[in-house]
Amino acid sequence: MSIEPPESTVAPPEGSPEAPSSDPSRRTFIATTTVVGGAVVAGSLMAGPAVFGAEPADAAEMSPSSRVSLTVNGKRHTVTVDNRTSLLDLLREHLGLTGSKKGCNAGACGACTVLVDGRRVNSCLALAVRLDGAEVTTIEGLSRGERLHPLQQAFIDQDAFQCGFCTSGQIMSGVGCIDEGHTGSAEEIREFMSGNICRCGCYVKIVRAVEQAAHGK
C-alpha cells in the first residue's frame, strides 16, 4: 500500500523560480498607473471649467451690442451690431455692399476706403457704433443710374486697373483727393493717394485717371 507524501508546506528558498512575489510585476505596474493616470487627467479636463471658474459658453457669446443708424448711399439704415463691428463688416455683412474690399484689415492698404461725411476713411478701422448718424458713401453710391462718376469713367479710359481688387478703394480715395483739392500736380496726387496700395502696380495710370477727372486731361 503506497502512501503519497503530503504536500510540503515549506516555502521555497527566496529567489528561486518557484518563490511567489509579493510585489506587482513591471507590466502590471505600468498598466495600473496608465489607467489611473488617464482617469485623473480626464477627470481634470472634464472638471476644468468648474475648477477654474471659467464662464459658460453662453456668457462668452453674449457680447455688448448697439443700434446704429447710418445713411449709406442716400438710404437710411438702422441695424443692431456687436460693439466690435467695423464699418467695413457692417457694410459687407449686414448691408450686402461688398464693393468695399477687405484687404489687410489693418488700415495699411486702402482697399476698404469709403467716404464718411465727405472724408476718406479706412472702414476696416472705424467702429460702426462710433458713426451713428453719419453719412457714408461707398463705391456703389458713386454712379447715378447708368451714368458713371467721372473718376469711374476715367479709370476705364486710362485702363487704371488690372485685377480690380483695390480699384473701389482707389476710386473712393481719388474722389476724396479731388474734393480735398489735392490734385495740383501728379506729385501731389501720388502723395495724397499714397495710402492706397495697388498689387498690380498701376500707379501711373491711376494718377492719370485722377488728373482726368479733376482737370479733364
LOMAR-31688 format. One line per field, with one value per residue (C-alpha): x, z, y; residue number from 1; residue in three letters. Coordinates in nm, 2 decimals. Each point is the difference from the previous one (the first is absolute). Example, Ala and Ser with C-alpha at 12.3 -4.5 7.8 and 13.67 -1.06 7.14 Angstrom:
BEGIN
X = 1.23	0.14
Z = 0.78	-0.07
Y = -0.45	0.34
n = 1	2
res = ALA	SER
end
This chain:
BEGIN
X = 0.00	0.16	-0.06	0.06	0.21	-0.18	0.06	0.28	-0.10	0.35	0.04	0.26	0.32	-0.01	0.11	-0.09	-0.23	-0.28	0.01	-0.32	0.06	-0.20	0.09	-0.20	0.17	0.14	-0.27	-0.28	0.15	0.01	-0.35	-0.14	0.17	-0.10	-0.37	0.00	0.19	-0.22	-0.31	0.15	0.09	-0.34	-0.17	0.20	-0.09	-0.37	0.01	0.22	-0.26	-0.15	0.33	0.15	-0.32	-0.02	-0.31	-0.26	0.01	-0.34	0.15	0.30	-0.23	-0.20	0.20	-0.13	-0.19	-0.15	-0.24	0.16	-0.17	0.20	-0.08	0.18	-0.01	-0.30	-0.20	-0.06	0.08	-0.05	0.17	0.10	0.36	0.27	0.19	0.32	-0.14	0.20	-0.17	0.14	-0.17	-0.32	0.00	0.10	-0.17	-0.31	-0.09	0.14	0.22	0.30	0.17	0.22	0.27	0.16	0.37	0.24	-0.28	0.26	-0.03	0.31	-0.12	-0.30	-0.21	-0.29	0.00	-0.34	-0.12	-0.14	-0.16	0.21	0.33	0.21	-0.01	0.15	-0.32	0.18	0.13	-0.32	-0.24	-0.35	-0.14	0.20	-0.15	-0.37	-0.17	0.28	-0.03	0.20	0.07	0.14	0.10	-0.36	-0.13	0.22	-0.18	-0.34	-0.19	0.18	0.22	0.34	0.18	0.26	0.28	-0.15	-0.01	0.36	0.12	-0.16	0.14	0.36	-0.01	0.09	-0.06	0.09	-0.12	-0.25	0.02	0.13	-0.20	-0.30	0.22	0.22	-0.30	-0.15	0.34	0.03	-0.34	0.10	0.34	-0.18	-0.26	0.28	0.18	0.32	0.03	0.23	0.26	0.08	0.24	-0.27	-0.25	0.25	0.07	-0.36	-0.09	0.30	-0.22	-0.15	0.21	-0.04	0.13	0.02	0.20	-0.24	0.11	0.09	-0.34	-0.19	0.16	-0.10	-0.35	-0.02	0.15	-0.26	-0.29	0.13	0.11	-0.14	0.35
Z = 0.00	-0.12	0.19	-0.18	0.19	0.12	-0.18	0.14	0.19	0.00	-0.23	-0.27	0.06	-0.07	-0.35	-0.14	-0.31	0.21	0.25	-0.02	-0.02	0.22	-0.23	-0.32	-0.33	-0.21	-0.26	0.26	0.15	-0.33	-0.10	0.34	0.00	-0.36	0.07	0.33	-0.15	-0.30	0.22	0.20	-0.30	-0.16	0.33	0.01	-0.35	0.06	0.32	-0.14	-0.05	0.34	0.18	-0.16	0.00	-0.38	-0.13	-0.18	-0.38	0.00	0.20	-0.23	-0.30	0.15	-0.11	0.03	-0.31	-0.10	-0.26	-0.26	-0.25	-0.31	-0.33	-0.26	-0.36	0.07	0.17	0.38	0.18	0.36	0.11	0.33	0.00	0.24	0.14	-0.15	-0.36	-0.24	-0.26	-0.27	0.15	0.05	-0.37	-0.13	0.25	0.10	-0.30	-0.28	-0.14	-0.10	-0.22	0.28	0.03	0.31	-0.09	0.29	0.26	0.18	-0.18	-0.20	-0.36	-0.05	-0.18	0.24	-0.04	0.01	0.06	0.34	0.01	-0.31	0.15	-0.10	0.26	0.03	0.08	0.15	0.28	0.07	0.26	-0.12	0.34	-0.01	-0.33	0.10	-0.21	-0.25	-0.38	-0.18	-0.37	-0.14	-0.36	-0.06	0.07	-0.25	-0.32	-0.09	-0.16	-0.31	0.01	0.15	0.23	-0.20	0.19	-0.07	-0.37	0.02	0.14	-0.30	-0.25	0.15	0.06	0.36	0.14	-0.06	0.27	0.12	0.37	0.11	-0.26	0.22	0.27	-0.25	-0.16	0.34	0.11	-0.33	0.04	0.35	-0.14	-0.26	0.24	0.24	-0.28	0.00	-0.37	-0.09	-0.15	-0.06	0.30	0.23	-0.12	0.07	0.34	0.10	-0.15	0.16	0.25	-0.27	-0.12	-0.34	-0.02	-0.38	0.00	-0.20	0.18	-0.32	-0.15	0.33	0.02	-0.36	0.08	0.29	-0.21	-0.27	0.25	0.17	-0.30	-0.31	-0.11
Y = 0.00	0.32	0.32	0.33	0.24	0.31	0.32	0.19	0.31	0.14	0.30	-0.02	0.19	0.37	0.08	-0.35	-0.02	-0.15	0.28	0.22	0.37	0.24	0.30	0.07	-0.08	0.28	-0.06	0.02	0.31	0.18	-0.10	0.11	0.34	0.07	-0.07	0.19	0.29	0.02	0.01	0.28	0.21	-0.06	0.10	0.32	0.09	-0.06	0.19	0.28	0.27	-0.06	-0.02	0.32	0.19	0.04	0.17	-0.21	0.01	0.19	0.28	0.03	0.03	0.28	0.30	0.36	0.13	0.33	0.14	0.21	0.23	0.10	0.16	-0.22	0.12	0.22	-0.28	-0.01	-0.33	-0.09	-0.33	-0.16	-0.10	-0.13	0.30	-0.14	0.00	0.21	0.23	-0.23	-0.31	0.19	0.09	-0.34	-0.24	0.20	0.21	-0.22	0.28	-0.20	0.25	0.12	-0.27	-0.15	-0.01	0.02	0.08	0.22	0.33	-0.04	-0.07	0.23	-0.26	0.07	0.38	0.17	0.36	0.08	0.34	0.08	-0.10	-0.30	-0.28	-0.35	-0.18	-0.30	0.22	0.20	-0.14	0.01	0.10	0.32	0.11	0.02	0.26	0.02	0.01	-0.26	-0.03	-0.32	-0.09	-0.12	0.36	0.19	-0.06	0.16	-0.28	-0.11	0.32	-0.07	0.24	0.19	-0.18	-0.34	0.09	0.13	-0.33	-0.17	0.25	-0.02	-0.38	0.07	-0.34	-0.37	-0.24	0.26	-0.10	0.34	0.20	0.09	0.13	0.19	0.17	0.10	0.13	0.18	0.17	0.11	0.13	0.20	0.14	0.10	0.19	-0.21	-0.03	0.29	-0.23	-0.37	0.01	0.14	-0.26	-0.28	0.14	0.02	-0.34	-0.17	-0.18	-0.21	-0.29	-0.17	-0.35	0.02	0.32	0.22	0.32	0.20	-0.06	0.06	0.34	0.07	-0.10	0.24	0.28	-0.07	0.01	0.31	0.20	-0.17	-0.10
n = 1	2	3	4	5	6	7	8	9	10	11	12	13	14	15	16	17	18	19	20	21	22	23	24	25	26	27	28	29	30	31	32	33	34	35	36	37	38	39	40	41	42	43	44	45	46	47	48	49	50	51	52	53	54	55	56	57	58	59	60	61	62	63	64	65	66	67	68	69	70	71	72	73	74	75	76	77	78	79	80	81	82	83	84	85	86	87	88	89	90	91	92	93	94	95	96	97	98	99	100	101	102	103	104	105	106	107	108	109	110	111	112	113	114	115	116	117	118	119	120	121	122	123	124	125	126	127	128	129	130	131	132	133	134	135	136	137	138	139	140	141	142	143	144	145	146	147	148	149	150	151	152	153	154	155	156	157	158	159	160	161	162	163	164	165	166	167	168	169	170	171	172	173	174	175	176	177	178	179	180	181	182	183	184	185	186	187	188	189	190	191	192	193	194	195	196	197	198	199	200	201	202	203	204	205	206	207	208	209	210	211	212	213	214	215	216	217
res = MET	SER	ILE	GLU	PRO	PRO	GLU	SER	THR	VAL	ALA	PRO	PRO	GLU	GLY	SER	PRO	GLU	ALA	PRO	SER	SER	ASP	PRO	SER	ARG	ARG	THR	PHE	ILE	ALA	THR	THR	THR	VAL	VAL	GLY	GLY	ALA	VAL	VAL	ALA	GLY	SER	LEU	MET	ALA	GLY	PRO	ALA	VAL	PHE	GLY	ALA	GLU	PRO	ALA	ASP	ALA	ALA	GLU	MET	SER	PRO	SER	SER	ARG	VAL	SER	LEU	THR	VAL	ASN	GLY	LYS	ARG	HIS	THR	VAL	THR	VAL	ASP	ASN	ARG	THR	SER	LEU	LEU	ASP	LEU	LEU	ARG	GLU	HIS	LEU	GLY	LEU	THR	GLY	SER	LYS	LYS	GLY	CYS	ASN	ALA	GLY	ALA	CYS	GLY	ALA	CYS	THR	VAL	LEU	VAL	ASP	GLY	ARG	ARG	VAL	ASN	SER	CYS	LEU	ALA	LEU	ALA	VAL	ARG	LEU	ASP	GLY	ALA	GLU	VAL	THR	THR	ILE	GLU	GLY	LEU	SER	ARG	GLY	GLU	ARG	LEU	HIS	PRO	LEU	GLN	GLN	ALA	PHE	ILE	ASP	GLN	ASP	ALA	PHE	GLN	CYS	GLY	PHE	CYS	THR	SER	GLY	GLN	ILE	MET	SER	GLY	VAL	GLY	CYS	ILE	ASP	GLU	GLY	HIS	THR	GLY	SER	ALA	GLU	GLU	ILE	ARG	GLU	PHE	MET	SER	GLY	ASN	ILE	CYS	ARG	CYS	GLY	CYS	TYR	VAL	LYS	ILE	VAL	ARG	ALA	VAL	GLU	GLN	ALA	ALA	HIS	GLY	LYS
end
